[in-house]
Amino acid sequence: MLARINLFMAWFLIPQTLAMGFVAVVGRILLELLGVNTHEGDIPGRLVGAVLLFGIVYLIMHFRGSLPPEGKPAGKGYQFGQRLVLAANCLASLFCLYQFSQFLIENHDVRLVLNGFTDAFGYWVMALWVIGFSFLYQSSLPQSLILDPTK
């Protein structure tokens, strides 16, 4: 069950991290269509976009039954892949929380330093997701293919 939640959060946080601006714009457009006056980059647009993204990922998981990669818990590298994806999810969550709360930081210098750290988080997150997903995919392969590539 925790592995499914971990993958669900990864698939929610991947577009949220990589296309946060587009997700916020979609949320803002929906709010504008409903008659709510918002400003670009405001929190309501970001929240509505995140809720819409959450719903889309949930619907995909519901109708598909699971989210890829579907690793085997007994496969080689499964636990390591889950841990890497969990680490990426934690860093991406910190990144998203900062994006929602950066307006609370009044000191410009502190905000610039934190922007640098969050940019670094984004690069680390992408690398951890890629490596973690590759280990999860590898765990679903038959062991004979992994040990002897000539077969």
SESE-21018 format. One line per 8 residues: number of its first residue (from 1); for each residue y, z, x of C-alpha. Coordinates in Angstrom, 2 decimals, m for minus. Layout:
NUM> Y Z X  ... .
end
This chain:
1> 0.00 0.00 0.00  2.44 0.84 2.82  1.67 m2.50 4.48  2.65 m4.34 1.29  5.90 m2.38 1.04  6.60 m3.10 4.71  6.15 m6.85 4.20  8.14 m6.79 0.96 .
9> 11.05 m5.10 2.72  10.80 m7.60 5.58  11.01 m10.54 3.18  13.96 m8.89 1.42  15.77 m8.04 4.65  15.22 m11.41 6.38  17.62 m13.39 4.15  19.81 m10.31 3.73 .
17> 20.23 m10.12 7.50  20.38 m13.80 8.38  22.47 m15.00 5.42  24.33 m11.88 4.35  27.53 m13.85 3.74  25.81 m16.36 1.47  24.08 m13.58 m0.46  27.45 m11.88 m0.95 .
25> 29.04 m15.14 m2.11  26.30 m15.68 m4.70  26.84 m12.15 m5.99  30.60 m12.68 m6.11  30.20 m15.99 m7.98  27.99 m14.28 m10.56  30.55 m11.51 m11.00  33.35 m14.07 m11.35 .
33> 31.34 m15.93 m14.00  30.98 m12.65 m15.90  34.75 m12.15 m15.79  34.98 m9.49 m13.08  37.81 m10.07 m10.63  36.54 m9.54 m7.07  37.80 m10.19 m3.59  35.93 m11.99 m0.83 .
41> 33.75 m9.60 1.17  33.94 m6.77 m1.37  31.07 m4.38 m1.88  30.34 m5.34 m5.54  29.60 m8.95 m4.57  27.34 m7.79 m1.72  25.49 m5.38 m4.01  24.98 m7.93 m6.79 .
49> 23.77 m10.48 m4.24  21.35 m7.93 m2.79  20.01 m7.07 m6.25  19.52 m10.77 m7.03  17.72 m11.27 m3.72  15.53 m8.24 m4.38  14.59 m9.67 m7.78  13.76 m13.08 m6.32 .
57> 11.50 m11.59 m3.65  9.82 m9.38 m6.26  9.19 m12.34 m8.57  7.67 m14.34 m5.71  5.42 m11.42 m4.81  4.49 m10.86 m8.46  3.53 m14.45 m9.23  1.95 m15.17 m5.84 .
65> 0.12 m11.84 m5.63  1.25 m11.06 m2.09  3.67 m12.15 0.56  2.72 m13.95 3.77  1.42 m13.35 6.33  m1.66 m11.82 4.80  m3.26 m10.06 7.73  m6.58 m8.27 7.73 .
73> m6.38 m4.53 8.42  m9.58 m4.78 10.48  m8.24 m7.73 12.50  m7.04 m7.58 16.06  m3.31 m6.90 16.32  m2.78 m5.91 12.68  m1.52 m2.37 13.33  0.71 m3.52 16.19 .
81> 2.18 m6.27 14.00  2.86 m3.83 11.16  4.62 m1.48 13.58  6.81 m4.26 14.93  7.75 m5.37 11.41  8.49 m1.73 10.50  10.76 m1.36 13.56  12.54 m4.58 12.58 .
89> 12.95 m3.33 9.02  14.51 m0.07 10.25  17.01 m1.91 12.46  17.82 m4.40 9.70  18.36 m1.53 7.25  20.85 0.04 9.68  22.58 m3.33 9.98  22.83 m3.69 6.20 .
97> 24.06 m0.12 5.75  26.76 m0.76 8.33  27.84 m3.93 6.52  28.19 m1.96 3.29  30.03 0.97 4.87  32.15 m0.57 7.63  35.29 m0.28 5.52  35.02 3.52 5.81 .
105> 35.64 3.34 9.58  39.39 3.43 10.11  39.47 3.20 13.92  39.55 m0.45 14.95  38.05 0.18 18.40  35.06 2.04 16.97  34.51 m0.76 14.48  34.54 m3.37 17.29 .
113> 31.95 m1.42 19.29  29.75 m1.00 16.21  30.08 m4.73 15.44  28.70 m5.45 18.90  25.77 m3.10 18.35  24.98 m4.57 14.96  25.04 m8.09 16.40  22.53 m6.92 18.99 .
121> 20.47 m5.36 16.18  20.38 m8.76 14.47  18.95 m10.46 17.54  16.39 m7.70 18.14  15.41 m7.74 14.47  14.72 m11.48 14.47  12.59 m11.19 17.61  10.63 m8.23 16.23 .
129> 9.96 m10.03 12.94  8.74 m13.17 14.69  6.43 m11.28 17.04  5.21 m8.92 14.31  4.47 m11.76 11.90  2.58 m13.64 14.60  0.37 m10.60 15.24  m0.23 m10.22 11.49 .
137> m1.15 m13.88 11.23  m3.42 m13.55 14.25  m5.27 m10.66 12.60  m6.29 m12.93 9.72  m7.91 m15.51 12.00  m11.65 m15.38 12.65  m12.36 m13.44 15.83  m14.44 m16.25 17.31 .
145> m11.40 m18.53 17.36  m9.32 m15.93 19.12  m11.89 m15.13 21.79  m13.14 m18.67 22.45  m10.57 m21.40 21.67  m13.05 m24.21 22.43  m15.06 m23.57 19.25 .
end
